[in-house]
Amino acid sequence: TRAGVRFFPDGRYPNTKSSLAVERRLARAARWRRDRYFRRREQLIQALIHLRMFPADQGGQKRLESMDPYALRAKGLVERLSLLEFGRALFHLNQRRGFKSTRKAETNIETGKIYPGIERLRGLMQTVGAVALGSYLYMRREQGQSVRVRLHGVGSQAQYEFYPDRALLEEEFDLLWQAQAKHHSQLSEAAREKLRQIIFFQAPRKAMQPGRCIFETTKARAPLALPVAQH
């Protein structure tokens, strides 16, 4: 015909048959994750500046970077920190705030590599008597060991020596705040709730919408789990 012939590509790689959209989706998710991190960081900085726990000028912020956050996190559990030192420790918690699953069921995690790493970390902390993750990581650094999460081994045999989860960081935040609130009147309960919400907030999973019924187009489609829909 005069309209010609239109060829619609398969939308998959010819060799692996994997979707062409996978790489785009992964890159998009990485961009969104990075954008959320930058927004959270900026929100935290403004809240810390308001509490006089963070310098407002670029020079002061650069000088604060030179402070060892692991040493401050360990020291803050047992000694008084200045407001700026405490702000530096909280800023570091925001940078590495631990893993938290967004799955509704945790069974897939327990059979993978992350969950055993989390359990291994708690066992290591108990063995050395570390009351919080920050003090344990500081001990490792002082002994010349790595404080970063790394896979050891190859393929299915690879495993994490340790893996921090969000709950450990939340526990450390509460312990640090409890220790430092005794020394600074600015550290009120309202300030604690605000900073805790900024650092550890994670958006809940959105419920999947079933779409419109093909017969009753003005109504939502019944979920497949309903017996009447299966029938």
N, C-alpha and C positions, 0 to 999 in steps of 0.2 A: 504494500500500500504506500501511498505518498507519505504517510506518517513515519515510515521507516520502521526499523526494528530496534528495540531498546533492550540491552543486556543488563541485567541487575547482578552485580558480583555476589559471590557466595557470602562475603563478610567474614570469612575464616582464612587462616593461613593454610595453603594447600598441603603442606607437609604434616603439620601437627593437628590440623583441624580446630585449633584453638581460636577463639573469637578475636577479631581485630580490635574490639573495643576494650580488651583487658588492659592493655598498656595505657590507654587514655584514662580509663577508670582509676588505675593505680596512681597515675600522675596527678589526676584531679584530687584524689583523696589526700595525697601528700601536700598539695597546695593548700587545701582546706585546713589540714592539721597544722601546717606552719602558720597560716593566718590566725587561727584560734590561739596558738601559742603567743604570737606577737600581741594580740589584743589583750590576753590575760596578763602578759608581762607588763604592758603599759598601764593597765588598770591597777596592778599591784604596786608599781612604782609610785603612782599618784597617791594611793592610799598610804604608803609608807612615808612619803614626803609630808602628807598632812599630819602624820603622827610624829614627825621629826625623827624618823628612823632611816631616812635616806636623803642624801644631798640633792638639792634641786638643780645645781649647776653641773655641767658636764665634767669640769675638772674634779669636783668632789666625787662624782660617780666613778671616774677613772681611778682615783686614789683608793676608793673602796674595793675596787677589783683586786688590788694587790693583797688584800687580807685573805688568809687561808680559810675557806669556808668549813673545811672538815675540822680544823682545830677549833673554830668558833662553835661549831655544833657540839663537839665533845665538851668543851669548856663551859658552854652555856647551861649544861645540865647540872653543874655543881658549883659554878662561880658566877659572880655578877658580870654581865656584859654591858658595855655602853649601848645606848639606843642605836647608834649606827652599826655597831658590831652585831647586835641582835637582828637589825634589818638585813644585814649582809647574809646572815645565816638563813633567814626566812626566804630571801631572794634565791638562795641556792636550793632550798626545798622546792621552790616553784620550778626551777630548771630541771630537776630530776625528781619528779613527784611519784614515781613508782607505777607499776602496772595495775590496771583495773580492767577486768573483763567487761565487755558490753553484752555478752551473751546472756540469754535468759536462763539457760542451763549450763552448769559448770563442768559437765561430764567430759566434754571434749578437751578441756584444759588439763584435767587430771591425767589423761592418757598421753599428753604431749610432753614437751620439754620444760615448759615454764613452771607448772605446778610443782614438780619435784625440786626445781631450783629454789622455789620459795620455801619449801619445807627444809631443804638443806641449809638455807641461810638462817632460818630460825634455830636450827640445831647448832650451827656454828656460833651464833650469838649467845646461846645458852651455855655452851661449852666454855667460852672465854669470859662469861659474866658481863656481857655488854647489855646495858639497860635500854639502849636505843640504837637505831641503825647508824646514826652519825658517829657515835663513839666507837662502834665496831669498825666502820670504814677508816676512821682515824688510826685505830690500832693497826689495821692492815698496812696503811701507808707508812707508819713508823717502822714497820718490819720489812719494808721494801716490796710489799705485795701490791698487786693491781687493785684498784677500787672500781674499775669499770666492768660492766657485764660482758662476758665473752663466752662464746661456745668453744668447748674443748672436745676434740675428736672429729671424726668424719662421718658424714651420712647419718644413718639411723642410730649410730652409736654415740653421736655427739650429745653432749649435755652441758648445762650451765653449772659452774661451780657454786654460784649463788645467784639469786634473782630477786630484787626488791619488789614487793607489792605495795599498793597504795595504802593498805592498812598500817604497815610499818611506818610510813612517812607521817600518817595522821597521828599515830601514837607518839612519834617523836615531837611533832608540832605541839601537842598537848603538854608533854613533859617540859619542853623548852619554855612554853608560855607560863606554866605553873611555877617554874624556877625563877623566871625573870620578872614576873608580875609583882613579886615581893619587893623589888628594888626600884620600880618605875611606876609612878601614879598614872601615866598615860595609858598603861596597858590594862584597859578596862575590859569587862566582859563583852561589851558591844564591839570594841575594837577587835577582840579575839574572834568573834563570830564573823565579822566582816572579812578579815584577812583569811580566815580558814575557808570561807566560802569562795573567795577569789582563787586561792591556790588549788583547792581540791575539787572544785566544781566539775562535774561531767554531765553533759546533757543526756537525759534519758533516751532510750531507743524509741523511735516513732512507731506507732502501730501501723501495720500495713493495711491499706484500704482495699476492700474486696472489689471495688469497681462497680459499674452499672450492670444491671441484669439485661440480658439480650432480649428478653421477652417484655418485662416491665421496665422500660428504659428510664423511667423517672425514679426508680427505686434502686437501692444498693443490692448487689449480688449477695446471696446467702453464703456464709462461710462453708467450705467443703466439709468441715468437721460435723456439721449438723446432719443428723440422720435423714431428715427430709430432703436435704440437698443431695446426699449420697444416693438415695432412692431414685 
